[in-house]
Amino acid sequence: MTPGLEEGPVASTSSKPAPEKSKKNPKGPPRKKKGSNNPQGKGKGRENWNRPYPQGYRIPKLQPSAMDSVFNMARTLMELTAKEQGCINRTFPHKH
């Protein structure tokens, strides 16, 4: 009985650690390398360089009221500079 019992646990223990080590060693480094995202990062970087704007970046669309205020400010600035220079500003004609 004792030799049979000894062989059982010895065989199981000797067979268990070997597969665990073989599994942990190969799976460990590749997962760490994948975690760094080297191939994915390179691909994304190249895509961003080719595209005018990277993914996830939305160009802010100003509302018409905001655009009007911006143009009004530009028109007033141009008028002030034109008056100082003594010339007529034709770039932003008034809409009356």
C-alpha positions in Angstrom: 0.0 0.0 0.0 2.8 2.5 0.9 4.7 2.1 -2.4 1.5 2.6 -4.4 0.4 5.6 -2.4 3.9 7.2 -2.7 4.0 6.6 -6.4 0.6 8.3 -6.9 1.4 11.6 -5.2 5.0 11.6 -6.5 3.8 11.2 -10.1 1.0 13.8 -9.7 3.4 16.4 -8.1 6.1 15.7 -10.6 3.7 16.1 -13.5 1.9 19.2 -12.1 4.8 21.6 -11.6 6.3 20.9 -15.0 3.1 22.0 -17.0 2.5 24.9 -14.7 6.1 26.2 -15.2 5.9 25.6 -19.0 2.6 27.5 -19.1 3.6 30.4 -17.0 7.0 31.0 -18.7 5.8 31.2 -22.3 2.5 33.0 -21.4 4.1 35.6 -19.1 6.5 37.5 -21.5 4.1 37.6 -24.5 1.3 39.1 -22.3 3.7 41.7 -21.0 4.8 42.6 -24.6 1.1 42.8 -25.7 0.4 45.1 -22.7 2.9 47.6 -24.0 0.8 48.0 -27.2 3.9 48.4 -29.4 2.3 47.1 -32.7 -1.1 48.8 -32.0 0.6 52.1 -31.1 2.6 52.1 -34.3 -0.5 51.4 -36.4 -2.5 54.1 -34.6 0.4 56.6 -35.0 0.7 56.0 -38.7 -3.1 56.3 -39.2 -3.1 59.6 -37.3 -0.3 61.0 -39.5 -2.2 60.1 -42.7 -5.5 61.5 -41.4 -6.2 65.2 -41.0 -7.5 64.7 -37.5 -7.0 61.6 -35.2 -9.9 59.4 -34.3 -12.0 60.6 -31.4 -11.2 64.3 -32.1 -14.3 66.2 -33.2 -13.9 69.7 -34.8 -16.0 72.1 -32.7 -18.8 73.4 -34.8 -19.7 76.9 -33.7 -23.3 77.9 -33.6 -24.5 80.7 -36.0 -24.8 83.1 -33.2 -21.2 82.5 -32.1 -20.0 82.8 -35.7 -21.9 86.1 -36.0 -20.3 87.5 -32.8 -16.8 86.4 -34.1 -17.4 88.1 -37.4 -18.7 91.2 -35.7 -15.5 91.4 -33.6 -13.4 90.9 -36.7 -15.3 93.6 -38.5 -14.9 96.1 -35.7 -11.2 95.4 -35.5 -10.7 95.8 -39.2 -12.7 99.1 -39.2 -10.6 100.5 -36.3 -7.4 99.6 -38.1 -8.8 101.0 -41.4 -9.8 104.3 -39.7 -6.3 104.6 -38.2 -4.6 104.1 -41.5 -7.1 106.4 -43.3 -8.4 103.9 -45.8 -11.9 102.3 -46.5 -12.3 98.8 -45.2 -13.8 96.7 -48.0 -12.9 93.2 -46.7 -16.0 93.1 -44.3 -18.7 95.3 -45.8 -21.7 96.0 -43.5 -25.0 94.2 -44.2 -27.7 96.8 -44.0 
